[in-house]
Amino acid sequence: MGPSRILVSNDDGISAPGIVALVAALGSTGSCDVYVSAPRHESSASSHAITLGQHLTAAPVKMQGATEAYAIDGRPADCTMLALHGPLFQSQDFDLVVSGINRGDNLGLHVIYSGTVGAAEEAAIKGVPAIAVSLDNYKALTPEGFMAGATYVVALIQALYPSNGDPKLQLSHLAHVVVNINIPAQDPFQGFYLAHQGSGIVDLNFQQVTPDTPDKKEGHFMETAGNEREAKTPQDAPQAGGMRTFRNFAGAVCWDETPGSDSWAVQQGWVSVTPLGLKGDITAHSQGLSTTSLRPNPEVVSTLSAAVKAAAHSLGVSVGASPKL
């Protein structure tokens, strides 16, 4: 049977190549109706921010593979929230929400800042199974650069929803979970790897700037010109005895190279699949970032493990798994 209605969003904006490739790939299966509610403009690093006290506008957009698509003048979480709780589409009932494909990774602690993950989390909060997808390649500027990854995403979705059975019952274990998928920069990939969340993060590099400071595009977030917003230095900003201007040029990435972590898996050429929960409280059994974290729900891991194996089999690729899951 499979998911009959899929909602797609992102944080790079509705015209970004990643979402264009994903929607086209999902639509080409012919097994589902794809609906798109995505930000009109690039909204990276929005986390789970929502719009309060202002109107949200929705402009219809034509997208290959989509039954209906709207560009929303809001944040990624707004887009999911509006589709699931507003009259944007004829029905608010969706079997699955997929956010992405993001241009750039969402590994380790990057998920805290991610608008891609935020859009998926909003669905998970409402009990709708959700997937966040990112490509670890900031230089991917066309839909073609995302197609190999989109093929893996489609295979995993089809594996999560066997042809026989009610899709809502099949993914009941994932109702409040975000499945975080990260795709390596270069194809061919080794296969799927069920990874634990690492602790990798980008070093911050704030510098005071003046109108004469070169507008560099460096570091993890600024490797190439694309759909990122330009950061301009105010020409009239007083630099002495008053307002000062700063910019985060971003530094090196501190990858978590622990075998089995999401960043380790992607560096080894695997498509990482990591279940993320919504709760972050510390209990007597929880452990810190530097050690093994609390073991995930075994039903969640079992459901994902079976789907990963089935998806890998359909693509003729290998499977790996973190010993911490």
C-alpha positions in Angstrom: 0.0 0.0 0.0 2.7 2.5 1.0 2.2 6.1 2.2 -0.6 7.6 0.1 0.1 11.2 1.2 3.5 12.7 1.8 4.2 16.2 2.9 7.6 17.7 1.9 9.3 20.8 3.4 12.8 22.1 3.8 14.8 25.1 5.1 16.7 26.0 1.9 13.6 27.4 0.3 11.1 26.0 -2.2 13.2 26.6 -5.2 16.4 24.9 -3.8 17.8 22.0 -5.8 17.5 19.5 -3.0 13.8 19.8 -2.6 13.3 19.9 -6.3 15.2 16.6 -6.7 13.4 15.0 -3.7 9.9 15.9 -4.9 10.6 14.7 -8.4 11.9 11.4 -7.1 9.0 10.8 -4.8 6.5 11.8 -7.5 8.1 9.5 -10.1 7.2 6.4 -8.0 3.5 6.8 -8.8 2.7 5.3 -5.4 1.9 8.5 -3.5 0.6 12.0 -3.7 3.2 14.6 -2.8 2.3 17.9 -1.2 4.8 20.7 -0.6 4.7 23.4 2.0 8.2 25.0 2.1 9.6 28.5 2.9 9.6 31.0 0.1 13.1 32.1 1.0 16.2 30.4 2.3 15.8 29.8 6.0 18.8 27.8 7.1 19.6 27.5 10.9 16.1 28.4 11.8 15.9 25.5 14.2 12.3 25.2 15.5 11.5 28.9 15.3 7.9 29.7 14.4 6.1 32.9 13.5 3.9 34.6 16.1 1.7 37.6 15.8 2.1 37.9 12.0 0.2 36.6 9.0 1.6 33.7 6.9 1.1 34.0 3.1 1.1 31.0 0.8 1.8 31.3 -2.9 1.0 28.3 -5.3 4.0 27.0 -7.1 4.3 24.4 -9.8 6.8 21.6 -9.0 7.5 18.4 -11.0 6.2 15.5 -9.0 4.0 17.5 -6.6 0.2 17.3 -6.5 0.1 20.7 -4.9 2.9 23.0 -3.7 3.0 26.3 -1.8 5.7 28.8 -1.0 5.2 30.0 2.6 6.4 33.3 3.9 7.5 31.8 7.1 10.0 29.4 8.8 10.4 25.7 8.2 8.4 24.7 11.3 5.7 27.2 10.2 5.4 25.3 6.9 4.8 22.0 8.5 2.5 23.4 11.2 0.3 25.2 8.6 0.0 22.1 6.5 -0.9 19.8 9.4 -3.2 22.3 11.2 -4.5 24.7 8.6 -6.7 24.7 5.5 -3.7 24.9 3.2 -4.6 21.6 1.5 -7.9 20.0 1.2 -6.9 17.4 3.9 -4.6 17.8 6.9 -4.1 14.0 7.0 -0.6 12.9 6.0 1.1 9.5 6.3 4.7 10.9 6.4 6.5 14.2 6.4 9.9 14.5 4.7 12.1 17.6 5.1 15.0 18.2 2.7 17.2 17.5 0.9 19.3 20.0 2.7 22.4 21.4 1.1 25.0 20.6 3.8 25.1 18.1 6.6 22.9 17.9 9.7 25.2 15.6 11.7 26.0 15.5 15.4 24.9 18.6 17.3 24.1 20.5 14.1 20.6 19.1 14.4 20.0 21.6 17.2 20.3 24.6 14.8 18.8 22.9 11.7 15.6 24.2 10.2 15.5 21.0 8.1 15.3 19.0 11.3 13.0 21.6 12.9 10.4 21.1 10.1 10.5 17.3 10.7 10.3 17.7 14.4 7.1 19.7 14.1 5.6 16.7 12.4 6.9 14.3 15.0 5.4 16.5 17.8 2.1 16.0 16.1 2.6 12.2 16.0 3.3 12.1 12.2 6.3 10.0 11.2 9.0 12.3 10.0 12.3 12.1 8.0 15.0 14.8 7.7 17.4 14.5 4.9 20.7 16.3 4.3 23.5 16.1 1.7 27.0 16.7 3.0 28.0 18.8 0.0 27.7 22.6 0.1 28.8 22.7 -3.6 25.7 20.8 -4.8 23.9 23.6 -6.7 21.7 21.7 -9.1 19.0 19.0 -8.7 21.3 16.5 -10.4 23.7 16.7 -7.5 20.9 15.4 -5.2 19.4 12.6 -7.3 21.7 9.8 -6.0 20.7 10.7 -2.5 17.0 11.0 -3.4 17.1 7.4 -4.7 18.3 6.2 -1.3 15.5 8.2 0.5 12.8 6.8 -1.8 14.2 3.2 -1.2 14.1 3.7 2.5 10.5 5.1 2.5 9.3 2.2 0.4 11.0 -0.2 2.8 9.3 1.4 5.8 6.0 0.9 4.1 5.6 -2.7 2.8 3.0 -3.1 0.1 0.6 -5.0 2.4 -0.8 -3.3 5.4 -2.0 0.0 6.8 0.8 2.6 6.6 -0.3 4.3 9.9 0.0 1.0 11.7 3.3 0.1 10.1 5.0 3.2 11.4 3.3 3.5 14.7 6.7 3.0 16.5 8.0 6.1 14.7 5.1 8.4 15.4 7.2 10.7 17.7 10.6 10.1 16.1 12.6 12.0 13.5 14.6 9.7 11.2 17.7 11.8 10.4 19.4 10.8 7.1 22.7 12.2 6.0 24.2 11.5 2.6 27.9 11.6 1.7 29.1 14.1 -0.8 30.3 11.6 -3.4 28.4 8.7 -5.0 28.7 5.7 -5.2 27.9 5.2 -1.5 28.8 2.1 0.6 25.2 1.6 1.6 23.0 2.4 4.6 24.4 2.7 8.1 22.2 2.8 11.2 24.2 5.3 13.2 24.1 6.8 16.6 24.1 10.6 16.9 27.6 12.0 17.3 28.8 15.1 19.0 30.4 16.9 16.1 29.9 20.6 15.7 31.4 23.6 13.8 33.9 25.8 15.6 32.6 29.3 15.9 34.7 32.2 14.5 33.1 35.5 15.2 35.1 38.5 14.0 34.5 42.2 14.3 34.0 43.7 10.9 34.0 47.2 9.3 32.7 48.4 6.0 36.2 47.6 4.6 36.2 44.0 5.7 36.3 41.6 2.7 33.0 39.7 2.4 34.7 36.3 2.6 32.8 33.1 2.0 34.8 30.6 3.9 34.5 27.8 6.4 31.8 25.1 6.8 28.8 27.2 5.9 30.4 29.4 3.3 32.3 27.1 0.9 30.7 28.4 -2.2 28.1 30.9 -3.5 24.7 29.4 -3.6 21.3 30.0 -2.0 22.8 31.2 1.3 21.9 34.8 2.4 24.5 37.4 1.9 25.9 38.9 5.1 26.6 42.6 4.5 28.4 45.0 6.8 26.3 48.0 7.5 27.9 51.0 5.8 26.8 53.4 8.4 27.6 51.3 11.5 29.7 53.4 13.9 32.8 51.4 14.8 34.1 53.5 17.7 32.3 54.5 20.8 29.1 53.0 19.7 27.6 50.1 17.9 30.0 47.3 16.8 29.4 44.8 14.0 30.3 41.1 14.1 30.1 38.2 11.7 30.5 34.5 12.3 32.8 33.3 9.5 32.6 29.7 10.8 35.6 27.7 11.5 36.7 24.1 11.1 34.3 21.2 11.8 35.1 19.2 14.9 33.9 15.8 13.7 33.0 13.0 16.1 35.2 10.2 14.7 33.8 7.6 17.1 33.1 4.4 15.0 29.3 4.1 14.6 28.5 7.9 14.9 26.7 9.6 12.2 29.6 11.8 11.1 32.0 8.8 11.2 29.6 6.8 8.9 29.2 9.6 6.4 33.0 10.1 6.3 33.3 6.4 5.5 30.9 6.8 2.6 27.8 5.5 4.2 24.3 7.0 4.1 23.7 7.4 7.8 20.3 6.8 9.3 19.8 8.0 12.9 16.6 8.0 15.0 16.2 11.2 17.0 13.8 11.6 19.9 11.9 14.7 21.0 12.8 14.7 24.7 16.2 15.9 26.0 15.9 15.6 29.7 18.6 13.9 31.8 17.7 11.0 34.0 19.7 8.8 36.4 20.5 6.5 33.5 21.5 9.1 31.0 25.2 9.8 30.2 27.0 12.7 28.8 28.0 13.6 25.3 31.4 12.0 25.6 30.1 8.6 26.5 27.4 6.2 25.3 24.0 7.9 25.5 20.9 6.3 26.8 19.9 3.3 24.5 17.1 4.1 22.1 13.7 2.5 22.2 14.3 -1.1 20.9 11.1 -1.0 18.8 12.3 2.1 17.0 15.7 0.5 16.3 14.1 -2.7 15.2 11.7 -1.0 12.8 14.5 1.1 11.3 16.9 -1.8 11.1 14.5 -3.9 9.2 13.7 -1.0 6.8 17.4 -0.3 6.3 18.1 -3.9 5.4 15.2 -4.1 3.0 16.2 -0.8 1.3 19.8 -1.9 1.0 18.7 -5.1 -0.6 16.5 -3.3 -3.1 19.5 -1.1 -4.1 22.1 -4.0 -4.0 24.2 -2.2 -1.4 25.7 -3.0 2.0 24.3 -2.4 5.5 26.1 -1.4 8.7 25.1 -0.5 12.2 26.5 1.2 15.3 27.2 -1.1 18.2 25.6 1.6 20.5 22.1 1.1 19.0 
